[in-house]
Amino acid sequence: MRRAAFAFLACLCAAPALAQSLPPAEVSPLTVMPRGERPKVTATYPAAGQAVAPGVLVLKVTFDQKMLETGFDFAPAAGGEMPQCLKTPRLLDDGKTFVLLCRTLGAKSYALAFNAKPAGGFASLADTRAQPAGLAFTTTDGDPVTDLQDALKAASLRDVDVPVQDTPAFRHSGGS
């Protein structure tokens, strides 16, 4: 019995020294968001009904709350064509604005639907699906935008807001 008590006392005394010798463990941050209002589109570029120059276009969609970067849904809508766009948009650092690189032709009507499908698509950090929305705009028959920098400027974006993102997999593959 005395040995057991001594062993227990020795463990109690040694525990602080053992605990101090272990390196601190990193824990991933966890954000818990309550379900709230459904996100809604607050601004787009082009704006609804706006006429823009044809060519390179950075489509910009801004929501009223922070969004998940993995969910998005762009689809053709009635009343116009769908612009030719990359498959995946980029969520900007504000957490609310998506940008998508597209190409448009002159003197055309374009129409897109956001979250037109019954499930998935744009969602908030609380995983609340955004309200469906639409965007219709036209292009002029003027000179086309041929440079990404000019397209960023037209959408009131900065150089760091490019609609394509370099990924580690792309860098490690040598860019091919």
N, C-alpha and C positions, 0 to 999 in steps of 0.2 A: 504494500500500500504506500509505503514511504517512497519507493522508487517511482511509482506512478505519479505521485504528487510532485516529486523532484523533476521528473521529465516534463510534466505539465508546466511547472514554474520556469524551467529552462526554455521551453517553447515560447512562453509569454515574453520572456526577456529578449529572446533572439528575434522575435517577429518584426520589431521595428527595424532592426539592422537588415534583415532579409528584404523587407519591403522597400527600403531605401536603395538597395542594390539593383532592383529591377528597373529597367528603363520605363518611362511613362508610355502608356499605350494611347495611340491616337484613335479617336472615335470620329466617325463621319458625322458631319452636321445633319440634323434632321429638322425639317420644317414641316409643321403640321398646320394646314390651312383649313379654316372652317368653310363649309360650302356656303356660298353667298349668291349674289346676283349673277346672272349669266353675263359673261363678257359681251360687249358689243363694239362694233367698228365705230371709231370716232373720227377717223380721217383716212383719206386715200390719196395717192398720186398715181395716175391723174385723178382729179376730183370728178365726181359724178357729173356727166354732161360736158366735161371739158374737152376741147379740141387741142391735141398736142402734135408736135412734129413726128413724122414716121421714123422708123429706124430703131436704134437701140433705146430701150425703155427700161428703167428700173421701177417696177411696180412696187408701191409702198402701201402697206395696210397697217394702221395703228388701232389698237384696242384700248379700252378704258381701264384695263388692269393687266398685271403681269401674266404672261402666258407660258405654257410648256413649249419648249422648242421642237419637240418631236411630233406634235400634232398640227396638221394643216390640211385644208381641203379647198383647192381651186378647181372649178369646173366651168365648162361652157354654160352660158345662159341664153335664154331667148332674147332676140333683138340685136344680135351681133355675133361676130366670130370670136373665137378664143385666140388671143395672141399666142405666138410660138414662144414658149417659155421653158426654162430649165425645169427639171422635175421637182427640185427641193428648194424652198425658200430659206433664207437665213434670218434668224431672230437677232435683232441688234441688241446692244448693251443695255438699252433702257428696259428690256424685257417685255415691251409692249408692241414693238414695231417689227413687222416682217418685211423683207425686201426680196424680190424675185426678178431675175434678169430675163427680159423678154425682147422679142423683135416684132415690130409692127410694120405694116405696109401703108402706103399713102392712100388717102381718101377712102378710108374704111371705117365701119362701125364695129366696135368691140364690146362684148358683154361677158362678164364673169359672175359666177356665184361662189360665195364662201359658205362652207358648211351646208351644202345642198344635200349631201347624203344623210340618211337617217341616223347614222352613228359615226363616231370618230371625228376627226377634223380638229379645228382650232379649239383649245381648251385652256382654262386658267390654271395657275399653279395648284389650285384646290381641285383640279380635274373636273371643273364645271364646264360643260360644252358651251361654246359661244353661240349667240343667236345667229341664225342664217342671215346673210346680207348679200346684196348684189352691187355691181359696179358696171356702168355703161359709159363709154367715152368714144370719141372719134379721133381720127388722125387727119391732118391737113394734107394737101397735095404739094406742100413746100419741100424744101431741101431736107433730107433725112439726117438724123443724128447718127453719126458713125463712130463716135468715141465714147467710151465708158465714162470718162471724166465729165463730158458734157451732159450725159444722161444723169449722173449723180447730181450735178449742179441743178438741172431742171427739176429734180425731185427734192431739192433743198437738203441734200445729204452731204456728208463729209467724206473725205478720201478713205477713212477707216470703216465706212459703212458699205463697202463693196458687197454686192449681193452673192458673191461666191466666197467660200471659206476654204483656206488651205487646211488640210487635215493631216495628222501625224502619219496616217497610212499612205497618203499621197507623197509626203516628203520622203518616207522611207523607201518607197518604190522607185524613187528617182524621177517622179513626176510623170510616169507613164501608166 
